Amino acid sequence: MKFLSKCYIGLIFLLLYTPIIVLIVFSFNESGSLAEFSGFSLMWYEELFNDEEALSSLMNSLILAISSSVIATVIGTFGALGLHRMKSKYVKGAVNAVTNIPMMNPDIVTGVSMMLLFVAVAAIIKSQSFFGFGTLLIAHVTFNLPYVLLSVMPRFKGLDKSLSEAAQDLGCTPARAFFMVELPEIIPGIISGLMLGFTMSLDDFVISHFVSSPDFQTLPLYVYNQTAHNVKFSMYALSALIVVIILIILLVVNFAGSVGQRKASKKRG
């Protein structure tokens, strides 16, 4: 039984990571072919760093992902705090259901609904160039919020209420008690929500397609536009770099989280 479970897990990892490994390996292929590996070369990475449009799209994606994930994390953290302290179970359940709608909806439904909303607003204010970074930011914050709430809420549920009450008994205001006592305890959940929001925003194509403008093009939109012609081999190099960077970020976050947990356990001990 253990052998079968190991084989099953190995098969899953093989299916998940083989395409990524192939992508990284062939990003160094000198011939620019996926049929055979003719030799090691960095020419596609050199071509990538000389492609101003690709680098501009990457920078736009990073700016959008960082901005939307930070805003969604701030709003989502305080939203989770409000839900945690809400006394009515029925109201809490209703709010939870509403906030989960963007996560449960198909991306195309969310994208079309956001587009119609922005078109209506543009018609009201009589604007001809309403779409751009602002509409992308609002849309990305909207679909990032449920993921932040999903990451932070369990941390609030696991908090010891007596710690906040003890801080207030010692003279802290409720706000000061939150920032001094509760916030440090939920930091892992906040970081998880931030990272999840960042990766979701960086990866999004469908919603961005409906609310973007030619003046602000994200990396997924740029790659999609490349598929109308022959995809540049520099895109393989760019994808390989993104995979490596995200892997490094995840390793750093996990390492920092494990170190923080060890320090916390030592203090409690």
N, C-alpha and C positions, 0 to 999 in steps of 0.2 A: 504493500500500500504506500509506504514511504517512497519507494522507487518510482511508482506511477505519479505521485504528487510532484516529485522532483523533475520528472520528465515533462509534466504538464507546465510547471513554472518555467523550465528551460525553453519549452516551445513558445510560450508567451513572450519571453524576453527576446527570443530569436526573431519572432515576427515583428516585434516593436522596434528593435535596435538594428537589425540588418540593413534596412533602407538608409538609416542615418550613417552607419559605418560605410556603406557603399558611396553615399554622397560625399563624405569627408575624403575617402581614398581617391575618388575620381576627380575631386577638386584640384588634385595635384597632377592630373594626367596631362602630359605634354601635348598629346595629339588632339585633345578636345573631343574625344569619342568615348561613348559608354560601352562600346563593343569590346575594346581591348585596352589594356594599360600599357602604353608604349614607353613611358619613362617619367621620372619625377621632375616636376617643374613648378616654379612659383609664378609663372607668367600670368595665370588667371587672377591671382591675388594682385599682381601689379596692374593688370587691366582694371580690376575693381577699384583700386585706389586712384585711378585716373578717370573713372567714370563719375563726373560731377552730378549727373542726374540721380544715379543710384545712391551716392553718398548723401545727397540732399534729401532723398526719400527716407533713407535710414535715420537721418537726424530728425526729420519730421516725426517719424514713428517713435523715436526715443523721447522727444519732447512731449508728444501726446500721451505716451504710456506713463511717463513719470508724473505728469501733471494730473491726469485722470485718476491714477492709482492713489496718489497722495490725497487729493480732494475726496475721493470715495472712501478712503481709509478714515479720514477725519470725521466725515459725516456718518459713516457706518459705525464707527466706535461710539459716538455719542448717541446714535440711533439705537445701538445695542444696549447702551446704558439705560435709555428711556424705556425700552421694552422690558429690560430686566426688573426695573423698579415699578412697572405698571402693575396695578393691583387687580384689575378686572381681567379674568382669564378669557372672556369672550372677546373683549377689545384687543387683547394681546394676540389671540389666535387670528382675528381678522387682519390686524396689521401685518402679522407674519405671512399670511396668505398673500396679501397685496404686494409685499416687498419681494416675494419669491416669484412673482409673475414674470419679470424680465429674464429670470434664470430658466424658467420652464418653457417660455415661449420659443418657438423656432426663430432663428436669427432673422430670417427674411420677414417674418411678421413684425418683429421689433424694428427692423430697418425701415420698412414701408410706413409703419405708424409714426415713427420719428420724422420721416421725410414729410408726411402729410401735415404733421404738427408744425414743422418749420415753414412749410409753404403757406400755411394759414397765418402764421405770425408775420411772415414777410408781406403777405397781402394786406394785413391790418396796418403795418407800419409803412407800407408802400416802398419796400426795399427791393431793388433789382439784383443785388449781389449779397444775399443773406447767408448762403452756404459758405463754409470755410472752417477754419480752426475752431471757432466758437461752437458751431453745431456739432462738429466731431467730438469736442471736449464734453459737451452736455450728454451726447449719446453714449460715450464711453463711460462716463461717471454713472449713468443710469444702469447699464448692464453690469458694472463692477460692484455696485452697492450690495446686491444679494450675497455675493461671494465673501465680502468683508463681514457682513452680518453673520454668515454661516461660520466664519472662522472665529469671530470674537464672542458670540453668544455662549458657547460652551465654557469659555473661560470665566465669564460672569457667573454662570450657574455653579461653577466649582469654587467660587470665592467663599471664604468664611465671613459671614455678616458681622460677627462679633469684632473683627479687626477694625472695620470702619466705625462701628459704634464706640469702641474703646478709644479710637483717635478723636472722635467728637467729644467724648467725655473728658478727654485731656485738654480740650480747648480748641480743637480744629473745627473750622467751618466745614459744612458738607462738601464744598468744592475743594478745599485744601485736603480733606480726608481722601477724596477721590484721587487727586494727583499724587499724594504722598503714600497712600496705602494700596488702593485698588489698581491704579494704573501700572505700577511695576509688576503686579501679578498677572496682568493680561497682555503684557508686551509680546510674548510668543505668539498669541493669537493675532495681535495687530500686525506683526511682521509677516505672518502667514497670509493674512488677508491682503497686505500690501504687495507681496510677491505674486500672489495669485492674480490680483487685479492687473499688475504690470504685465504678466505673461499673456493674460486674456486680451488686454488692449493691444499689445505688440502683435498678436497673432490675428486679430480680427480683420476680416475682409468684407463679409456680407453687409453688416450694418454700416461700415465706413463707405461702402460703395454707394449707398443711398443718400448719405448726408454730407458727402465731400464735395469739393470743387476742384477744378483744374489748377487753381493757384496753390493748393495745399495737398500734395499727394503723399500718401503713406507708402511704406515699403511693400505691403501685400498688394496694394493697387498697382504699384509700379511693376511688380513681378507678373501680375495678371495681364497688364498691358503688353508685357514682353511675349506672352504666350500667343498673341496674335501673329507673331513672326517666329523666327527661330530663337529659342531661349539662349541668351548669352551664357557661355560657360563660367563667366565671372559671377553669375547668380549662384552657382554651386559653391564657389568660394565664399560668397557672402553668407549663404545658409550655414556653411561649416563654421564660420566665425561666430555666428549667432548661437549655434548649438554649444560651442566651446565656452562662450562668455556666460550663457545661462547656466551651464554646468558648474562653472567656477563660482558664480553667485550663489547657487544652491548649496554647494559644498561649504562656502564661507558662512552662510546663514545657519546651516545645520551644525557646523562646528561651534559657532558663537552660541547657539541655543543649548548645545550640550554642556559647554563651559559654564553658561549661566545657571543651568540646572544643578551642576556639581557645586557651584558656589552657594546656591540657595540651600542645597541639602546640607552642606557643611555648616552654614549659619544656624539652621534648625537643629542640627545635631549638637 
